Amino acid sequence: MKSFKFLQTFGSVVVLLVMIVLWGVPLAPTIVFYDWMNGLTSFEHQWAQALFTGIVLSSSFVVYTLSLLTFSAVLQFVLHVRIKEKTVVPLKSFTTLRWAFCGQILRSTRPLLQHFVPSFFANAYFRVCGAKIGKNTQINTFRLNDPGLIRIDDDCVVGGGAIFNAHLVERGQMVFAPIHLKQGSLLGTGATVQPGVTLGESAVVASNALVPKYRSIPAGEVWGGLPAVLLQSSSSREES
């Protein structure tokens, strides 16, 4: 028990140090940009100067946001676990440690990342973090946990607030299992997919559904519910 408390305290301190670095480094280009913009001109009129300063501050915040997202994505690109199939590792392992660091980095940027969803900025961010995202795919959520274990093919739609979880803890071990959305599939608003889930081509998962771990939804089928069950077969969709 004492050793657990020590590890928990030590881990909390490490997380704080990571946050200091993660949030602090992007401030450097922000400060340079602010000084440059602020030195461009000055106004004698108080309101004109206040308006200009407000624009400079908001522009600097945008620079900070983009710098933070870029720095965060690069760190995750370097650290994320590179797994192509279901993998089980000890809970106390270097792989788990790398995963935990990436998870903390991702969580620390979500408050800003959510403002770029959906957009090519968010898709580019997840790609750098390790996710494989196809063409013409619309991602309306920032809750892609474990991006390095997620593959979303061409022409897919991910609804707002949908959650991807490609990891779980079982019997004191860490389990990683990639998630794959195949071409043309749709994941509804607020839906959750667990580790090892595969959506077949043009498959649909209804809003707020929960797809259990390791479940494979065949091409063209519609699933929904908690847990998700078959609502409409592919043949029924074709007839309708």
Secondary structure, 3 states (H helix, E strand, C coil): CHHHHHHHHHHHHHHHHHHHHHHHCCHHHHHHHHHHHHCCCCCCCHHHHHHHHHHHHHHHHHHHHHHHHHHHHHHHHHHCCCCCCCEEEECCCHHHHHHHHHHHHHHHHHHHHHHHCCCHHHHHHHHHHCCEECCCCEECCCCECCHHHEEECCCCEECCCCEECCEEEECCEEEECCEEECCCCEECCCCEECCCCEECCCCEECCCCEECCCCEECCCCEEECCCCEEEECHHHHHHC
